[in-house]
Amino acid sequence: MPALDFPLEKLMEYTGSSPIPSDFDTYWDKALGELDSVSLEYTTVPADFSAPGVICKYLHFTGVGGAKVCCKFLHPENITAKIPGIVMFHGYSGSSGGWLDKLPYAYAGYAVLALDVRGQMGMSEDNLTVLGNTLRGHIIRGLFENDPEKLFFRNVFLDTAQTARVLMSMDFVDENRIGATGGSQGGALTIACAALEPRVKMNAPIFPFLSDYRRIWEMDLLKDAYDELAYYIRTLDPRHQRIDSMFNTLGFIDVANLAPKIKGETYMFITLQDNICPPSTQFAVYNRINAKKSCEIYPNHGHEALPDSAEMIFEYFRRL
């Protein structure tokens, strides 16, 4: 098999090369304190799509910093007892997508809440005011400030936890039977959600993004979805005078560093020919999860659709 990264036996032990900031736990405790002060109230409006036996709506809530956050919301029309719920997260620069991929869960008796990430291609609002970049991407948005509380993904990670909390707050949803899933950025947000809202019972991330940034730099893979980091370094730190500080700041929004906070069960999908989210960065997440976990490894697949994964994840969540 072609070797993109470490041998599999080393990958199975690798836990990352990026720094963990010394005040990482304090940072996220403070952020969660801010989230705790945010109301779980939400509003809904009918969707421009309908399906027999299923209620389809747009749901809006106010996130940290006052941003208006939008989700797609589906649930069975006839509910006689509390039902489980699924939160879904999308890939980088995209949106929550269409309705059809969510319908199987609604028909199977789940409530589904699919988040539109702030400032990407959905209907959520990006109201972050920071110095510097608004041009090349969201990983470096706020990095110019040299203040980790200004990082764009801090608020997005909190949105994931709030999405789960909103779903848990509904009177017809069983708060003890919540799952989370997504691929790439959605995989990273699945990890963040399960870490920051540890009541999430089961989660299924697919080749998570936003992990082990220094390793990606070491592999010369700051391109494609990560090219904004290369742009930032070349433009603002061409002689690498502040690169250690940059990686330390990015450590606050590295999902490998959040992974140990997960309490629920994880079912992860890992690709060994992935040159967008390299295998080592995926294993850096997986190997740092201390809760119950299992994974599916795709040796010859990269950052692409994975055969049978949707069906396996659906069967996994049947246990909710």
N, C-alpha and C positions, 0 to 999 in steps of 0.2 A: 504494500500500500504506500502511495506517496506520502512523504513526511513533510507536513506544514509546520509542525510544532514539536514539542517534546515527545518522546516515546510514551505510549499509553501507560506503562507502569509508572513513569515519573508523573504524568498528568494526574494519575489517581492519588498522588500524595501532595501535589502542588497546591499551595495556599496563597500565592500571590507575592508580588515584589513591590507593590505600591505601599507607601507609608500609611499608617493609621495615626491620625492626629492625636496628640496626647489628651486633648479635651473633647474627643469625639463623643463620648457618652453624655457629657455635660451639654454639648451643642444640641444633640437630639432631644435630651430631656427638656431643654428650654423651648425648642421648637414644638414639641408635643404639648407643653404648657400653653403655648400660644394657640395651638389647635383646640385644646380643651375649652378655650374661651369663645370659640366660634360656634354659632348656633347650628343645629342640625336641621333647621327648618328648610323646606324646599317647596318649589312650585312645579306644576306639570301643565303641559299643553298637549292636545291631541297631535299625533304624528300625521304626516302626509302619506302614510302607508297603513294598510290594515291587513289582517289575516284572521280567518275564522277561528274563534275560540281564544284569541289572544288580544290583550290590551297593549297597544303600542303608543308610547308617549315620549315627548322630550321632557327631561327633568332638569331643573336649574337650582343650584345652591350657591351661596356666597362663601368663597374660600378664604384662606388666610390672606391678609392684605386687602380684602374687600373685592377681590376679583370675582366676576360672574362666571361660574363653571357650568358647563352643559354636559348632559349624558343622554344616551338613548336608554329607554326604560321599557321593559316588556315583562308581562306576567300573565298567567292563565286568567281567563275571564271568570271562571267559576272557582272560587277558593272556599273550601269548607274547614280547613285546618291550617295551622302555620306551615309554611313551605320553606325549603332551602333557597339560598340565593347564590348567584355567581356575579363577580365583578370582572370586567374584561378591559384590557389595556392594549393600545395599538402601537404600531411601529413608528420610528422616528420620522417626523415631518408629516405624518399622515393624520388620520382622523379615526373616529370609532367605526367608520365604514357604513355599509348597508345594514339592512334588517335581517336578511335571510340566514346568515351564519349564526344568528342569535335565536332564531325560531325553534330549533330542535330542543334547546334547553327550556324554553317557555312551554312547548308542547309536552315536555317530560315532567312539568310541574315545578319549574324553578322561576324565581324572579331574577331578572337579568338587568344589570346596570353597567353600561359601557361608557367609559369616560372619554371625552374629547380633551386632550392635553392643551393647556393654555398656549395660545399663540401659534399653534400649528394649523392644520387644515380643517379643523372642526369649528365649532361655534363658541368655544370657551375664550374668555378674555385674558390677554396678557397686559396687565397694568403695572408691571415692574418698571421702576424708574431707576436706572443705574448709569454710571459713566461708562464710556467706551462702547464696545461692539454691539450693534444690532443687525449686523450684516451677514455673518457666516454661519451661525448656529447657536444652539442653546446651551451646549456644554460650557462654552466660554462666556456666556451671558452673565455678567456680574463679576467675572474673574478679575477684571481690571480694577475693581474697587478695593482689592486686598482685604475684603471683609467677607468671611464665609457665609454670614447671614444674608448677604446680597445675592448669593448664587441662585440662578433661575430654578435649577432642579430641586433646591430645597423646598420651594413652595409646591412644585409638582409632586414631589414625594409625599408631602403633607396632604395634597389633594387625593392621592390614592387611599390614604388612611381614612380621610373624610368620606370618600365614596363608599368604602366598606361600612363606615359608621352610619351613614344615611340609610343604607340598605338594612342594616341591623335594627335601626330605629322604627321601621315600618311595622305596624301592628299585626300584619299577616305574615311576616317573615320571622323565621326562627333564627335568632342571633347566634345560636350555637352551631348552625349548619351553613357556613359561608365559605365559598371557594373563590379563588382568584386565578386568572390565567392571561397569557399574552406572549407574543414573540418579539425578540429583538429589544427595542425600547420597551415594548409591552412585557417582555420577560423581565427586564430590569425593574419595571414598575410593579410587577407581580411580587418580586422579592422585596421591594421597598414597602409595599402594602402589607405583606405578611409579617415583616419585621416591625413596622411602626404601629400596626394594629394586630397584636399577637392573638386576638380571638379568632382570626381567620383560621378556619379548621384545616383546609386543604388548599394547596396551591400547585399550579402546573406551569412553570416558566419554560419557554423555549429559547435556546441560545441567547441568554441575556446580554444586553448592551450595557454600557456605563460601568464596566468592571475593570479593575487592574490597569489603570491608564499608563503607568510607567512600563508595564510589560508590552503594551501595544507600541509604545515609543521604541523600546529596545528591539522589537521585531521589525521596525521600519514599516509599520502598518498605519501610520497616521495619515490615512487617505480615505476616500469614500466617506462613510458616515463620521469618521474621526478627523477629516481633513482640516476642520476648524482649529484643532489643536496645533497642527503643523503651521497653519497660518498665524496663529497667535504667537507661537515661539519665534518664527522667522521674523515677524513684524516687531514684536515688543521685547523679545529677549534673544536677539540674534547671537550673542556671545555666551548664552547660558549662565548669566550671572544670577538669575532668580529662578532657575528651573526647579531646584529642590523645593523652594517655597511654593511654586505653582503646584507641584505634585502633592505637596502636603495639603494645600487648600482643596484640591480636587478629591482628596481622601474623604472629605465630609460627604461627598455625593458619589462615593464608590460603593456599589451594592455588595461587593465582596466584604466590605467592612460592616455593612448592615446585616449580612446573612446570619451571624451568630445570635441575633435577637429573635429569629423566627422560632415560634413555639409549635406551630401547626405542622402537619405532614407535607412534604415536598415530593413532587413527581416531576423530574426535570428531563428535558430533551437536549442532548449535547451532540454537536456536529464536529467531526474531526478534520474536515477540509474547509473550514470556515475562515476566510481571509478578511472578513468584516469584523466579527467578534471571535478572535482566535480561540482554539480549544483550551489553551491554558487559562485564559481569562474566564471561560465558562467554568472550568474546574476550580478556579480560585473561589468562585461563589459556592459551588456544590460542596467542596471539601471543608468549608467553614460553617456549614449548617450542622448544628448539633442535634436537632430534632430528628424524628423519624424521616427517612428519605429513601428514594430509589431513583434510578435514571434509566433512560433509553439512550443508547449510543448509536449514532449513524456514522459509520466509518468513512463512507464515500460521498457524503453530502456536505454541502457548504451552507451558505446563508440563503436558504431557499425553502420552498414548500417541502414538507417531510411526509412521505407516504405513510398512511395509517395513523398519523399523529392525532388528527381531529377525532377519529373514532376511539383511540386509546384514551384520550383525555376525557371524552364523553363518558366512557365506561368507568373511568377513575372517579369522576364526580357522581356517578350513580350511587356511590357509597355514602354520599351526603344524605 
